[in-house]
Amino acid sequence: MRQIEQLGATRSLRQHIAQVQNGDSKTDADRPGGPLLSRFLPQKWPGPETFIRLTSKTSKSSLKNQARSPMLALVAVVSLSSTLGHRFYNQPKLDVGTKAPQTIKAPASVSIPDHKTTEEHRSSARIGAVPILMLDRAVDRQIERELQQFWQQGSQLRRAVSPFPFAPPSALSNAAQVYLRGCPEWEWRSILAQAGDNSANFERLNLNSPAIAAPTDNKSQQDAIAQLQAYSRSVGAADFQSLTDSISEARGRYANAVEALEKPSVSALRQIYDTSLFDLSDAAWEKTQTGMSRVAKMMLAQGIPQGLPKEILKEAVKLQVADEVPLESQALAVEALSAILQPNLVRDPEETKQLAELAAQKVKPVTIAVEKGDIIVAEGKLIAQQDFVLLDYFGLSRRGVNWLGLAGFVCLVAGAIAIVLLVERHYRLRRRDHLLLLLLTLSAPVLVSLGLPWTTLPAIGILAGGFYGSAVGVTVVGLLSALLPIGLDVELIHLVASAAGGLLGAFMAGRLRSREELALLGVAVGLTQGSVYLVGTLIASAAAGAIWYVVLGTVGCQSLAGLAWSVVAIGISPYLEHVFDLITPIRLAELANPNRPLLKRLAAEAPGTFQHTLFVASLAEAAARELGCNVELVRAGTLYHDIGKMHDPSGFCENQMGGGNKHDEINNPWASAEIIKKHVTEGMVMARKHRLPKAIQAFIPEHQGTMLIAYFYHQAQQIAAKEPENLNITLAAADNSKLAIETREVREQDFRYDGPIPQSRETGILMLADSCEAALRSLKDATHEEALNMVNRILRARWQDNQLLDSGLTRENMSLIAEIFVRVWEQFNHKRIAYPSAVFTPR
């Protein structure tokens, strides 16, 4: 349908198409030599038997495409077994932990070093070394700031009750003033009543109150009454009244200060204070601050170690405070210093490392001495490490190829390869993809064999997951991590850390859409690898606290190793993409950039085709997303599927821009068909020249398949029917085959594209979207049902023409695709409000 619209069809043919779209196919059937478009737009889907036939062929084709080379599988098993199975090539039969089959004696007297035991002793010496501590000046400054803050809060609270003492000591002692300021109101009234009758305050008292009349045994109250009575007798009424007024004012300020002190505060330091703060004189408060400062400096200079119990710290503070702080404020100082003082001793990593290395150097090499004829190991006894050293030295450990173990390991490798093939069977990987996975996998044992502690698992995970999806990437990394410790001597904690980074990379790489996101993934891989190594080391070690300073440097190295392998993976991925012809979401996004050279040329040289391409991409993307296909691949492939039209843009009506129809001037359907078909061959030439991935190139021929160029086929039939005498001339001008000239017939194959038909769901979706685009654009005021019927007829035509035979699309998919196409068309074909002409009239 799209070809008919695009090739500048005549008015009569367009009327004919409209009749077909409206369901009137009678004209075509009855017209002699007509185009028989009813064949291409069938009204019914093929029957169940046709569907079974098509799907069975599709299954056979898929099985053929998914056939794997047994030679490559054999190479994979042999190469992986060879690189991963070093342990089995020179394995001692008499190893540590095995029973001696017979009593073995030393054939000579020797004294040889035991390197493994020596290294174990040195590792223990490093771990057991006492850490070197140093003062953390930052902690000291923080403690000093908190002390200053504590004193400022105390001074602020004290200002609310100042001054103290509020009366001359000759009139009232400090103890009496403290009592009178804080005693309850009824006690204060009782004291005034008993102090004497020369005060005007007595007139306001209820002297008959039981609280006032009752005697008291409170020593502080009795002392206060006695001092007030003595003062009232020695001075006049006015002076006594002034004293009682001062006491009342001090009581009011004290009550307000206590209320403020009891209010909740966000400051934990302020909560330490109690009312004893208000009982201190200004001189005592100054001495308290000075004493606390001296105690803090002295204890910090001595150093407070990490993990010191709070109880021990508090007892140490008490001992120091007793000599530096006034008695009445010692309790307050102890509580404050116990809360403020923090451990300020930290490990000195450099000094500690040097001390650990010095301790390791002091460990003397372990040597094993044996005399000739001495028994190394008795029959039936388990071989110990020192026994094995002697046996191996004398060549009595019976080293050789462990054929049984190697055979079992080969079976494990073969099983792992089978699991990978089982997981990736849905991805239709090519031989080159299997080769790349094999090369990536071989990199890990090769580096381990070179003695490096950091495997390439992070890089393998990022590359395999990014190229082939998280399922394949996680499977490869997981199985490789399981095989490595079986066949090679690797440190388990290093392997687990690298595997964690690799699994994270494999799981996330295929989901990312930019190089920036991949860079962030590299950071995450590094942090994961370092964190897993740290946790694993702390769990595996019995002295976690002592080894912290030892493993910290290795943790950093692990993190840097994970980050470095991620950088390597990101750096080589573009080269691998080109060498192995890979497509990743990131590369597809880059290819879909409209600023790419081919797309810029297409927009400039064939703008109509470019706009057609954009609408087809909208249709195809929506269908691919609904069917769970590779949306990025569909978008990129759709953008490039018609680049071949740049060889002759005017040969396609969307680029004629209202000008004349080139094919009317040619007036030769065979020549016109060749021009139309040439956009496929020229497109492939352009795609290869610009090194587009083969997955993108596949969209160029497969979106046309072997479809018939119906318009020119119909035109050729008309010429053959009406002007048979001119058929030879027309064929010769078109440079067609001699067979057609000799037989004077219109061959359908001359008007069909060369194919192949779509080989994937993605290219099949593009074929359908490309076929429906022009027809949908031609609809203006059609209803949803009318548009859906037309799309279904086009899809049925493609299905009946066997164009979707190898695509993997099912009959059920057709109805869903039709609904999606119509929905997208409705989104583009929405109504707009017509502006009144007055809007465009200048005022």
C-alpha positions in Angstrom: 0.0 0.0 0.0 2.8 2.4 0.9 4.5 1.8 -2.4 1.4 2.6 -4.4 1.0 5.9 -2.6 4.6 6.8 -2.8 5.1 6.2 -6.5 2.9 9.0 -7.6 -0.1 6.9 -8.5 -2.6 8.1 -11.0 -6.0 9.4 -10.1 -7.8 6.3 -11.4 -5.5 4.0 -9.4 -6.0 6.1 -6.3 -9.8 5.8 -6.8 -9.3 2.1 -7.2 -7.4 1.9 -3.9 -10.1 3.8 -2.1 -12.6 1.2 -3.4 -10.5 -1.5 -1.9 -10.1 0.3 1.4 -13.9 0.7 1.6 -14.3 -3.0 1.0 -15.3 -2.8 -2.6 -13.1 -5.4 -4.3 -15.6 -6.3 -7.0 -14.1 -3.8 -9.5 -10.7 -5.4 -9.2 -12.0 -8.9 -9.7 -14.1 -8.0 -12.7 -11.5 -5.8 -14.4 -9.6 -7.6 -17.1 -6.0 -7.7 -16.4 -6.5 -5.7 -13.2 -4.0 -5.5 -10.4 -5.9 -7.9 -8.2 -5.3 -5.8 -5.1 -7.8 -8.0 -3.3 -5.0 -10.5 -3.2 -2.8 -8.1 -1.3 -5.5 -6.8 1.0 -7.4 -10.0 2.0 -10.6 -9.7 4.0 -10.0 -12.7 6.2 -7.0 -14.1 8.1 -5.6 -17.4 6.8 -7.2 -20.5 8.4 -5.7 -22.5 11.3 -4.0 -25.0 8.9 -2.1 -22.1 7.3 -1.1 -20.8 10.7 0.3 -24.2 11.7 2.2 -24.4 8.4 3.8 -21.0 8.8 4.8 -21.5 12.5 6.3 -24.9 11.8 8.4 -23.3 9.1 9.4 -20.5 11.4 10.4 -23.0 14.0 12.6 -24.9 11.6 14.2 -21.7 10.4 14.8 -20.5 14.0 16.4 -23.9 14.8 18.6 -23.6 11.8 19.6 -20.0 12.7 20.3 -21.0 16.3 22.5 -24.0 15.4 25.8 -23.9 17.2 29.1 -25.0 16.0 30.3 -28.1 17.9 33.9 -27.2 17.0 33.6 -23.9 18.8 32.1 -25.6 21.9 34.9 -28.1 21.9 37.5 -25.3 21.6 35.7 -23.5 24.6 35.8 -26.7 26.7 39.5 -27.4 25.9 40.7 -23.8 26.4 38.8 -23.2 29.6 39.8 -26.5 31.1 43.5 -25.8 30.1 43.6 -22.4 31.7 41.3 -23.0 34.7 42.6 -26.5 35.6 46.2 -25.8 36.5 45.7 -27.5 39.9 45.2 -30.9 38.2 48.2 -30.8 35.9 50.9 -31.1 38.6 48.9 -32.3 41.6 50.6 -34.3 44.3 48.9 -37.5 45.3 50.4 -37.3 48.8 49.1 -33.9 49.8 48.4 -32.3 53.2 45.6 -34.1 54.8 45.9 -37.4 52.9 46.9 -40.6 54.6 50.3 -42.1 53.9 50.0 -45.4 52.0 53.2 -46.6 53.6 55.9 -45.5 55.9 58.2 -43.1 54.1 61.8 -42.3 55.3 64.1 -39.5 54.4 66.7 -40.6 51.8 69.2 -37.9 52.9 69.9 -35.5 55.7 68.6 -32.0 54.8 67.4 -28.8 56.4 64.9 -26.9 54.2 62.8 -23.9 54.7 59.0 -24.1 55.0 57.9 -21.0 53.2 54.2 -21.5 53.7 54.4 -21.9 57.5 56.9 -19.0 57.7 54.4 -16.7 55.8 51.6 -17.8 58.1 53.7 -17.0 61.2 54.6 -13.6 59.7 50.9 -12.9 59.0 50.1 -13.7 62.6 52.9 -11.4 63.7 51.5 -8.6 61.6 48.0 -9.0 63.0 49.2 -9.3 66.6 51.4 -6.2 66.5 50.4 -3.6 69.1 49.0 -0.5 67.2 50.8 2.8 67.6 48.5 5.5 68.9 48.6 9.2 68.5 46.6 12.2 69.8 43.8 13.5 67.6 44.1 17.2 67.8 40.8 17.7 66.0 39.1 15.9 68.9 40.9 18.0 71.4 39.7 21.2 69.7 36.1 19.9 69.6 36.2 19.1 73.3 37.5 22.6 74.0 34.6 24.1 72.0 32.1 22.1 73.9 33.5 23.2 77.3 33.3 26.8 76.2 29.7 26.3 75.1 28.9 24.6 78.5 30.3 27.5 80.5 28.5 30.1 78.3 25.2 28.3 79.0 25.9 28.2 82.7 26.8 31.9 82.9 23.7 32.7 81.0 21.5 30.8 83.5 23.4 32.4 86.4 22.8 35.9 85.1 19.0 35.3 85.6 19.5 35.0 89.4 22.4 37.4 89.9 23.7 39.1 92.0 24.7 36.5 94.7 25.1 37.1 97.5 22.2 39.6 97.3 22.7 40.9 100.9 25.8 41.8 102.9 27.4 38.8 104.7 27.2 40.9 107.9 23.4 40.8 107.7 22.9 37.2 106.4 25.4 34.4 105.8 25.7 32.8 102.3 24.0 29.7 103.6 21.1 31.6 104.9 20.8 33.5 101.7 20.8 30.3 99.7 18.0 28.9 101.9 15.9 32.0 101.9 16.1 32.4 98.2 14.9 28.9 97.5 12.6 27.9 100.4 8.8 27.5 99.7 6.5 30.5 100.0 4.8 29.3 103.1 8.2 28.8 104.9 9.2 32.3 103.8 6.0 33.7 105.4 6.6 31.7 108.6 10.2 33.1 108.8 8.9 36.7 108.4 6.3 36.1 111.2 8.9 34.8 113.6 11.7 37.3 112.8 10.1 40.2 114.6 7.1 42.6 114.7 8.8 45.8 113.4 8.2 45.0 109.8 5.3 46.3 107.8 5.1 42.9 106.1 3.7 41.5 109.3 0.4 43.4 108.8 -0.2 41.4 105.6 0.3 38.0 107.3 -2.3 35.7 108.7 -0.6 35.1 112.1 -3.3 32.5 113.0 -2.2 30.2 110.1 -1.1 26.8 111.4 2.0 26.9 109.2 3.1 30.2 110.8 2.2 29.3 114.4 3.7 25.8 114.3 7.2 25.3 115.6 10.0 24.1 113.2 12.9 21.7 113.6 14.6 22.8 110.3 18.1 23.9 111.1 18.5 26.1 108.1 15.2 27.8 108.8 16.1 28.3 112.5 19.5 29.9 111.5 17.8 32.2 109.0 15.2 33.3 111.6 17.9 33.9 114.2 19.9 36.0 111.8 16.9 38.0 110.7 15.9 38.6 114.3 19.4 39.8 115.2 19.5 42.1 112.2 16.0 43.6 113.0 17.1 44.4 116.6 20.3 46.1 115.4 18.8 48.3 112.7 15.7 50.3 112.2 12.5 49.3 110.5 13.4 50.9 107.2 16.7 48.9 106.9 15.0 45.7 107.9 12.3 46.4 105.3 15.0 46.9 102.6 16.5 43.6 103.5 13.2 41.7 103.2 12.5 43.4 99.9 15.9 42.3 98.6 15.1 38.7 99.7 11.7 38.8 97.9 13.3 40.1 94.7 16.0 37.4 94.9 13.3 34.8 95.4 11.4 36.0 92.3 14.5 35.9 90.1 15.4 32.4 91.5 12.0 31.0 90.8 12.1 32.3 87.2 15.6 30.8 86.7 14.6 27.4 88.1 11.6 27.4 85.7 13.9 28.2 82.7 16.3 25.5 83.8 13.5 22.9 84.0 12.3 23.6 80.4 13.3 21.0 77.8 16.4 22.0 75.8 17.9 20.7 72.5 21.3 21.1 74.1 22.4 17.9 75.8 25.1 19.9 77.8 22.5 22.2 79.3 20.6 19.3 80.7 23.6 18.6 83.0 22.9 21.7 85.0 20.8 21.6 88.2 20.0 24.2 90.9 23.4 23.9 92.5 24.7 26.2 89.7 22.7 29.0 91.3 24.1 28.4 94.8 27.7 29.1 93.6 29.2 32.5 94.2 30.8 34.3 91.3 34.2 33.5 92.7 33.3 29.8 93.1 32.0 29.7 89.5 35.2 31.2 88.2 37.3 28.6 90.1 35.0 25.8 88.8 35.6 26.8 85.2 39.4 27.1 85.7 39.6 23.8 87.4 37.5 22.0 84.8 39.8 23.4 82.1 42.9 22.1 83.8 41.4 18.7 84.3 40.4 18.4 80.7 43.8 19.5 79.3 45.6 17.1 81.7 43.5 14.1 80.7 43.6 14.9 77.0 47.4 15.3 77.2 47.6 11.8 78.7 45.2 10.5 76.0 41.8 8.7 76.3 41.9 5.4 74.4 39.0 4.1 72.2 36.6 1.7 73.9 37.3 3.0 77.4 34.1 2.2 79.5 32.2 5.3 80.7 32.4 4.2 84.3 36.2 4.1 84.3 36.4 7.5 82.6 34.0 8.9 85.3 36.1 7.6 88.1 39.3 9.1 86.6 37.5 12.4 86.3 36.5 12.3 90.0 40.0 11.8 91.1 41.3 14.8 89.0 38.3 17.1 90.0 38.8 16.5 93.7 42.0 18.6 93.6 41.1 21.2 91.1 37.4 22.2 91.7 35.6 23.7 94.8 33.8 21.2 96.8 30.3 22.6 96.2 30.7 22.3 92.4 32.6 19.0 92.1 29.5 17.0 91.3 28.5 19.3 88.5 32.1 19.3 87.1 32.2 15.5 87.2 29.0 15.1 85.3 30.0 17.7 82.7 33.5 16.4 82.1 32.3 12.8 81.9 29.8 13.8 79.1 32.2 16.1 77.2 35.4 14.2 77.2 35.8 11.7 74.3 38.5 9.3 73.2 41.3 11.2 71.5 43.8 8.4 70.8 43.7 7.1 67.2 45.9 4.6 65.4 48.9 6.0 63.5 48.6 3.9 60.3 52.1 4.6 59.0 53.8 3.9 62.3 51.6 0.9 63.0 52.3 -0.6 59.6 56.0 -0.1 60.1 55.8 -1.8 63.5 53.8 -4.7 62.0 56.3 -5.2 59.2 59.1 -5.0 61.8 57.4 -7.7 63.8 57.0 -9.8 60.7 60.7 -9.4 59.8 61.6 -10.6 63.3 59.9 -13.9 62.6 62.7 -16.3 61.8 62.2 -18.6 58.7 60.8 -21.9 59.7 63.2 -24.7 58.7 62.6 -28.4 58.8 65.5 -30.6 59.5 65.6 -34.4 59.0 68.4 -37.0 59.2 68.9 -39.7 56.7 66.7 -42.7 57.5 64.3 -40.7 59.8 60.6 -41.4 59.3 58.9 -38.6 57.5 55.4 -40.0 57.9 54.2 -43.3 59.2 51.8 -45.6 57.3 48.2 -44.6 57.8 49.0 -41.2 59.4 47.7 -38.0 58.0 50.3 -35.9 56.2 51.0 -32.6 57.9 52.4 -29.5 56.4 56.0 -30.1 57.4 55.7 -33.7 56.2 54.5 -32.5 52.8 57.4 -30.1 52.5 59.9 -32.9 53.0 58.0 -35.3 50.7 57.8 -32.6 48.0 61.5 -31.7 48.4 62.6 -35.4 48.0 60.2 -35.9 45.0 58.1 -38.4 47.0 54.8 -36.5 46.8 54.0 -38.3 43.6 53.2 -35.2 41.5 51.5 -35.8 38.1 48.3 -35.2 36.2 45.3 -36.0 38.2 43.4 -37.5 35.3 40.3 -38.3 37.4 40.1 -34.8 38.8 40.8 -33.3 35.5 38.1 -35.3 33.8 35.6 -34.2 36.5 36.7 -30.6 36.0 36.2 -30.9 32.3 32.7 -32.1 32.9 32.1 -29.1 35.2 33.4 -26.8 32.5 31.2 -28.5 29.9 28.2 -28.2 32.2 28.9 -24.5 32.8 29.1 -23.9 29.0 25.9 -25.8 28.6 24.2 -23.6 31.2 25.4 -20.4 29.4 24.1 -21.7 26.1 20.8 -22.6 27.7 20.5 -19.1 29.2 21.4 -17.3 25.9 19.3 -19.4 23.6 16.7 -16.6 23.4 19.3 -14.0 22.3 20.4 -15.8 19.1 24.1 -15.1 19.7 26.4 -15.6 16.8 29.7 -17.4 16.7 31.6 -14.2 17.1 29.6 -13.5 20.2 30.5 -16.8 21.6 34.1 -16.2 20.7 34.0 -12.8 22.6 32.5 -14.4 25.7 35.2 -17.1 25.6 38.0 -14.5 25.3 36.6 -12.5 28.2 36.3 -15.6 30.3 39.9 -16.6 29.5 41.2 -13.3 30.8 40.4 -14.2 34.4 42.5 -17.4 34.8 45.3 -15.9 32.7 45.8 -13.0 35.2 45.5 -15.4 38.1 48.2 -17.6 36.6 50.4 -14.5 36.4 50.1 -14.1 40.2 47.8 -11.0 40.3 45.3 -11.1 43.2 42.7 -9.1 41.3 40.7 -10.9 38.7 39.0 -9.4 35.7 35.5 -10.3 36.9 34.3 -6.7 37.2 35.3 -6.0 33.6 33.8 -9.3 32.4 30.5 -8.5 34.2 30.2 -5.0 32.7 31.1 -6.1 29.2 29.1 -9.3 29.1 26.1 -7.7 30.8 26.3 -4.6 28.6 26.6 -6.6 25.3 24.3 -9.5 25.9 22.0 -8.6 28.8 22.1 -9.1 32.6 21.0 -12.8 32.4 24.0 -13.8 30.3 26.4 -11.5 32.2 25.4 -12.7 35.7 25.5 -16.4 34.5 29.0 -16.0 33.1 30.4 -14.2 36.1 28.7 -16.6 38.6 29.9 -19.8 36.9 33.4 -18.4 36.4 33.6 -17.4 40.0 32.6 -21.0 41.0 35.1 -22.6 38.7 38.1 -20.4 39.6 38.8 -21.8 43.1 38.3 -25.3 41.9 41.1 -25.3 39.3 43.4 -22.5 40.6 45.0 -21.4 43.8 43.2 -18.1 44.5 42.5 -16.3 47.8 38.8 -16.8 48.5 38.3 -13.3 50.0 39.8 -11.7 46.9 37.7 -13.8 44.6 34.4 -13.1 46.5 35.1 -9.3 46.4 35.8 -9.4 42.7 32.8 -11.6 42.0 30.5 -9.1 43.9 31.8 -6.3 41.7 31.4 -8.4 38.6 27.8 -9.4 39.4 26.8 -5.8 40.1 28.3 -4.7 36.8 26.7 -7.6 34.9 23.3 -6.9 36.4 23.3 -3.1 35.8 25.4 -2.6 32.6 22.6 -3.6 30.2 20.1 -1.2 31.8 22.2 1.9 31.3 21.8 4.3 28.4 24.9 6.6 28.5 28.6 6.5 29.1 28.2 8.7 32.1 25.9 6.1 33.8 28.6 3.5 33.0 31.2 5.7 34.7 29.0 5.9 37.8 28.6 2.1 37.6 32.4 1.8 37.7 32.5 3.8 41.0 29.7 1.6 42.4 31.6 -1.6 41.4 34.8 -0.3 43.1 33.0 0.6 46.3 31.2 -2.8 46.3 34.4 -4.7 45.8 36.2 -2.8 48.6 33.2 -3.1 51.0 32.8 -6.9 50.4 36.5 -7.4 51.0 36.4 -5.4 54.2 33.3 -7.2 55.6 34.7 -10.6 54.5 38.1 -10.0 56.2 36.5 -8.8 59.4 34.2 -11.8 59.5 37.0 -14.3 58.7 39.5 -12.8 61.3 39.3 -13.5 65.0 40.9 -10.2 65.8 38.9 -7.8 63.8 39.9 -4.7 65.8 43.6 -5.5 65.6 43.7 -6.1 61.8 41.7 -3.0 60.9 44.8 -0.9 60.2 46.4 -3.8 58.3 43.5 -4.5 55.9 42.5 -0.9 55.3 45.2 -0.4 52.7 44.1 -3.6 50.9 40.5 -2.5 51.0 41.6 0.7 49.2 43.5 -1.4 46.6 40.4 -3.6 46.1 38.2 -0.6 45.5 40.7 0.9 43.1 41.1 -2.4 41.3 37.3 -2.6 40.8 37.2 0.9 39.5 40.2 0.3 37.3 38.7 -2.8 35.6 35.5 -0.8 35.1 37.5 2.0 33.4 39.2 -0.7 31.2 35.8 -2.2 30.3 34.3 1.2 29.4 37.4 2.1 27.4 37.6 -1.0 25.3 33.8 -1.4 24.8 33.6 0.8 21.7 36.4 -1.1 20.0 34.8 -4.4 20.9 31.5 -3.1 19.5 33.1 -2.4 16.1 35.4 -5.5 15.9 32.6 -8.0 16.9 29.8 -6.0 15.4 27.9 -5.6 18.6 24.9 -3.4 19.4 24.3 -2.0 22.9 21.7 0.4 24.1 24.4 3.1 24.3 25.6 2.5 20.8 22.0 2.4 19.5 21.3 5.7 21.2 24.4 7.1 19.6 23.4 5.8 16.1 19.9 7.3 16.6 21.3 10.8 17.1 19.9 12.9 14.2 23.3 14.6 13.9 24.9 11.4 12.6 26.3 12.0 9.1 23.8 9.7 7.3 20.8 11.0 9.1 21.8 14.6 8.5 22.2 13.9 4.8 18.8 12.1 4.7 17.1 15.1 6.3 18.8 17.5 3.9 18.6 15.5 0.6 15.4 13.6 1.1 13.3 15.6 3.6 10.1 13.8 2.7 11.6 10.4 3.3 13.1 11.7 6.6 9.6 12.8 7.8 8.2 9.5 6.7 10.9 7.7 8.6 10.1 9.6 11.8 6.4 8.6 11.7 7.3 5.0 10.9 9.6 5.0 13.9 6.8 6.2 16.1 4.6 3.3 14.9 7.3 0.7 15.2 8.6 1.9 18.6 5.1 1.7 20.1 4.6 -1.8 18.8 8.0 -3.0 19.8 7.5 -1.7 23.3 4.2 -3.5 23.7 5.6 -6.8 22.4 8.7 -6.6 24.6 11.1 -6.3 21.6 14.4 -4.3 21.5 12.9 -0.8 21.3 16.3 0.9 20.9 17.2 -1.4 18.0 13.8 -0.8 16.3 14.2 3.0 16.6 17.8 3.0 15.2 17.0 0.5 12.4 13.9 2.4 11.4 15.8 5.7 11.1 18.3 4.0 8.6 15.9 1.7 6.7 15.3 4.2 3.8 18.8 5.8 3.5 19.1 4.3 0.0 16.5 6.7 -1.3 19.2 9.4 -1.3 20.5 7.9 -4.5 17.5 9.2 -6.4 15.1 11.2 -4.0 12.9 12.4 -6.8 12.0 8.8 -7.6 9.8 8.7 -4.6 6.7 10.8 -4.3 7.3 12.0 -0.7 10.3 14.0 -2.0 8.6 15.4 -5.1 7.2 18.4 -3.1 4.3 19.0 -5.6 6.6 18.7 -8.7 6.2 16.3 -11.6 6.2 12.6 -11.3 9.5 11.2 -12.6 7.9 7.9 -13.4 5.3 9.5 -15.7 8.2 10.7 -17.8 10.0 7.3 -17.8 6.7 5.6 -18.7 8.4 2.2 -18.3 7.2 0.1 -15.3 10.3 -2.2 -15.5 12.7 0.8 -15.3 10.6 2.4 -12.5 10.6 -0.9 -10.5 14.4 -1.0 -10.8 14.6 2.5 -9.4 12.4 1.6 -6.6 14.3 -1.6 -5.8 17.6 0.2 -6.0 16.9 2.1 -2.8 17.5 -1.2 -1.0 20.8 -2.1 -2.7 22.1 1.5 -2.5 21.1 1.6 1.1 23.2 -1.5 1.8 26.1 0.1 0.0 25.8 3.3 2.2 25.4 1.2 5.4 28.5 -0.8 4.7 30.5 2.3 3.8 29.6 4.0 7.1 30.2 0.7 8.9 26.7 0.4 10.4 26.2 -2.7 12.6 24.8 -5.7 10.7 21.8 -5.6 13.0 21.0 -2.2 11.6 21.8 -3.2 8.1 19.3 -6.0 8.3 16.5 -3.5 8.5 17.3 -2.1 5.0 16.4 -5.2 2.9 14.2 -7.0 5.4 11.7 -4.1 5.7 10.7 -4.8 2.1 11.2 -8.5 2.1 10.1 -10.0 -1.2 7.1 -7.8 -1.5 5.5 -7.0 -4.9 5.8 -3.4 -6.2 2.1 -3.6 -7.0 1.7 -0.3 -8.9 4.2 -0.9 -11.6 3.3 -4.6 -11.8 -0.2 -3.6 -12.5 1.0 -1.0 -15.0 3.1 -3.7 -16.8 0.1 -6.0 -16.9 -1.9 -3.2 -18.5 0.8 -2.7 -21.2 0.9 -6.5 -21.9 -2.9 -6.6 -22.2 -3.4 -3.5 -24.3 -0.2 -3.0 -26.3 1.5 -6.5 -26.6 3.3 -5.3 -29.7 5.3 -2.7 -27.6 6.2 -5.2 -24.9 9.6 -6.2 -26.4 10.6 -2.6 -26.8 9.7 -1.8 -23.3 11.5 -4.8 -21.9 14.6 -4.0 -23.9 14.6 -0.4 -22.7 14.4 -1.7 -19.2 17.4 -4.0 -19.9 15.5 -7.0 -18.6 16.3 -10.7 -19.1 16.1 -12.3 -22.5 13.7 -14.8 -21.1 11.0 -12.2 -20.5 11.6 -10.7 -24.0 11.3 -14.1 -25.7 8.2 -15.2 -23.8 6.6 -11.7 -24.0 5.2 -12.1 -20.5 5.1 -10.0 -17.3 7.0 -11.9 -14.6 6.0 -11.2 -11.1 9.6 -11.8 -9.8 10.8 -8.8 -11.9 8.6 -6.6 -9.6 9.4 -8.1 -6.3 12.2 -7.0 -4.0 15.1 -9.4 -3.7 14.6 -10.0 0.1 15.3 -11.5 2.5 12.0 -11.5 4.3 12.2 -10.3 7.9 14.4 -12.6 10.1 13.4 -11.0 13.5 10.4 -9.6 15.2 12.0 -6.1 15.1 12.4 -6.1 11.3 9.0 -7.6 10.9 7.4 -4.8 13.0 9.2 -2.3 10.7 7.8 -3.9 7.6 4.3 -3.6 9.0 4.8 -0.1 10.2 6.3 0.9 6.8 3.4 -0.6 5.0 0.7 1.1 7.1 2.3 4.6 7.3 1.2 6.0 4.0 -2.3 4.5 4.3 -2.7 6.0 7.8 -1.5 9.4 6.6 -4.1 9.4 3.8 -6.9 9.1 6.3 -8.3 12.4 7.5 -11.8 12.0 9.0 -11.9 8.2 9.3 -13.3 6.6 12.5 -11.3 4.3 14.7 -13.1 1.3 13.3 -12.4 2.3 9.7 -8.7 2.9 10.4 -8.4 -0.4 12.2 -10.1 -2.3 9.4 -7.7 -0.8 6.8 -4.6 -1.6 8.9 -5.8 -5.2 9.5 -6.3 -5.7 5.8 -2.7 -4.5 5.2 -1.3 -6.8 7.9 -3.3 -9.8 6.6 -1.8 -9.1 3.1 1.7 -9.3 4.5 0.9 -12.4 6.5 -0.8 -14.2 3.5 2.2 -13.2 1.3 4.5 -15.2 3.6 6.5 -12.1 4.4 6.4 -12.8 8.1 7.4 -16.4 7.8 10.8 -16.1 9.6 10.1 -13.1 11.8 8.8 -14.8 14.9 5.7 -12.7 14.9 2.5 -14.7 15.6 -1.0 -14.3 14.4 -2.1 -13.1 17.8 0.6 -10.3 17.5 -1.1 -9.0 14.4 -4.3 -7.8 16.2 -2.3 -6.1 18.9 0.0 -4.4 16.4 -3.0 -3.1 14.5 -4.5 -1.6 17.6 -1.2 0.1 18.5 -0.7 1.5 15.0 -4.2 3.0 15.1 -3.7 4.4 18.6 -0.5 6.1 17.5 -2.2 7.5 14.4 -5.0 8.9 16.5 -2.4 10.7 18.7 -0.9 12.3 15.6 -4.3 12.9 13.9 -5.9 14.9 16.7 -8.4 17.6 16.0 -7.4 21.3 16.1 -9.7 24.3 16.6 -10.0 26.5 13.5 -9.0 30.1 14.1 -11.5 32.8 12.9 -10.2 35.0 10.1 -10.4 38.0 12.3 -7.4 36.7 14.2 -5.2 37.2 11.1 -6.5 40.6 10.3 -4.1 43.4 11.3 -5.5 46.0 13.6 
